[in-house]
Amino acid sequence: MGKAFASEGLSGSMIYSQNCYDALSHAFSWRLLDTCGAADLKGVASVPEDEVNSIDKEIAYFQSEVAAARYLGATTGAGASADDADTRLAEIQRRVPPAKRAPADDSEIYNATAVPADMMTNVDDGAQAEAT
């Protein structure tokens, strides 16, 4: 999914998800369903804040309610319990760290959490940080 998003953005992520759920329709497994669900959670988190309610098909595809319904539909379509699906999806949401939603604009963001605090120094007016 990461490669799909990196090379094709939300369109690539959507194709990855569609292929994942298509594979489930041929041979259901909880493991594959969980993979599809986790990929969708990453897709949900990658939608820019200012576009969450957009009508673009990729953004609509990755709205959290739509992704959850897709997961539930795949489960019940295979004859499994909706309660089991809810429990598993909640566990995936707990395990997959919530990614920060993509910024609303293309401004450059410095990810200070990736650099240990003792390696940080303030530069210029404090708007930028870099490792020393």
C-alpha positions as CSV (number, residue, x, y, z in Angstrom):
1,M,0.0,0.0,0.0
2,G,2.8,2.4,0.8
3,K,4.4,2.0,-2.6
4,A,1.0,2.4,-4.2
5,F,0.4,5.6,-2.4
6,A,3.9,6.9,-3.0
7,S,3.7,6.3,-6.7
8,E,0.1,7.0,-7.5
9,G,-1.4,8.9,-4.5
10,L,-4.9,8.1,-3.4
11,S,-5.7,6.6,-6.8
12,G,-3.0,4.0,-6.3
13,S,-4.2,3.3,-2.8
14,M,-7.8,2.9,-4.0
15,I,-6.7,0.4,-6.7
16,Y,-4.6,-1.5,-4.1
17,S,-7.7,-1.7,-1.8
18,Q,-10.0,-2.7,-4.6
19,N,-7.7,-5.5,-5.6
20,C,-7.3,-6.6,-2.0
21,Y,-11.1,-6.9,-1.5
22,D,-11.5,-8.6,-4.9
23,A,-9.0,-11.2,-3.8
24,L,-11.2,-11.7,-0.7
25,S,-14.2,-12.4,-2.8
26,H,-12.3,-15.4,-4.4
27,A,-10.9,-16.8,-1.2
28,F,-11.9,-15.3,2.2
29,S,-9.3,-15.3,5.0
30,W,-9.3,-13.2,8.2
31,R,-5.6,-12.4,7.6
32,L,-6.2,-11.0,4.2
33,L,-9.3,-9.1,5.4
34,D,-7.2,-7.6,8.2
35,T,-4.6,-6.6,5.6
36,C,-7.3,-4.9,3.5
37,G,-8.7,-3.1,6.6
38,A,-5.3,-1.9,7.7
39,A,-4.5,-0.6,4.2
40,D,-7.8,1.3,4.2
41,L,-7.0,2.9,7.6
42,K,-3.8,4.2,6.1
43,G,-5.8,5.5,3.1
44,V,-8.3,7.2,5.4
45,A,-5.4,8.9,7.2
46,S,-3.8,10.1,3.9
47,V,-6.8,12.2,2.9
48,P,-5.9,15.9,3.3
49,E,-7.9,17.6,6.1
50,D,-9.5,20.1,3.8
51,E,-10.8,17.4,1.5
52,V,-12.3,15.0,3.9
53,N,-15.9,15.8,2.7
54,S,-14.9,16.1,-1.0
55,I,-16.9,14.3,-3.6
56,D,-13.9,13.0,-5.5
57,K,-14.2,9.3,-5.9
58,E,-10.9,8.5,-4.2
59,I,-11.6,10.7,-1.2
60,A,-15.2,9.3,-0.9
61,Y,-13.7,5.8,-1.1
62,F,-11.5,6.5,1.9
63,Q,-14.0,8.1,4.2
64,S,-13.8,6.2,7.5
65,E,-17.4,5.1,7.5
66,V,-17.2,3.9,3.9
67,A,-14.0,1.9,4.7
68,A,-15.6,0.3,7.8
69,A,-18.7,-0.6,5.7
70,R,-16.4,-2.2,3.1
71,Y,-14.7,-4.3,5.8
72,L,-18.0,-5.3,7.3
73,G,-19.5,-6.1,3.9
74,A,-16.6,-8.4,3.0
75,T,-17.0,-10.2,6.3
76,T,-20.7,-10.8,6.1
77,G,-20.5,-11.6,2.4
78,A,-18.2,-14.5,3.3
79,G,-20.8,-15.7,5.8
80,A,-18.8,-14.6,8.9
81,S,-20.3,-12.7,11.9
82,A,-20.7,-8.9,11.8
83,D,-19.8,-8.9,15.5
84,D,-16.5,-10.7,14.7
85,A,-15.8,-8.1,12.1
86,D,-16.5,-5.2,14.5
87,T,-14.2,-6.7,17.1
88,R,-11.4,-7.3,14.6
89,L,-11.7,-3.9,13.0
90,A,-11.5,-2.3,16.4
91,E,-8.4,-4.3,17.1
92,I,-6.8,-3.2,13.8
93,Q,-7.7,0.4,14.7
94,R,-6.0,-0.1,18.0
95,R,-2.8,-1.6,16.5
96,V,-2.4,0.6,13.5
97,P,-1.0,3.8,14.9
98,P,-3.2,6.7,13.8
99,A,-1.3,8.5,11.1
100,K,-1.5,12.3,11.1
101,R,-3.9,13.4,8.5
102,A,-2.2,14.9,5.4
103,P,-1.8,18.7,5.6
104,A,-4.4,20.8,3.9
105,D,-1.7,22.5,1.7
106,D,1.6,21.5,0.2
107,S,3.7,23.4,2.7
108,E,6.8,21.6,3.9
109,I,6.5,20.1,7.3
110,Y,9.3,19.1,9.6
111,N,8.7,15.9,11.5
112,A,10.3,16.5,14.8
113,T,9.1,13.2,16.2
114,A,11.5,11.3,14.0
115,V,14.5,12.9,15.5
116,P,15.4,12.3,19.2
117,A,14.8,15.4,21.4
118,D,18.5,15.6,22.4
119,M,19.4,15.9,18.7
120,M,17.2,18.8,18.0
121,T,18.3,22.4,17.6
122,N,16.1,25.4,16.7
123,V,17.1,27.2,13.5
124,D,16.0,30.6,12.3
125,D,12.9,31.7,14.1
126,G,12.1,28.3,15.5
127,A,9.9,27.3,12.6
128,Q,12.4,24.7,11.4
129,A,14.3,22.0,13.3
130,E,17.1,19.8,12.1
131,A,19.3,17.1,13.5
132,T,22.8,18.1,14.5
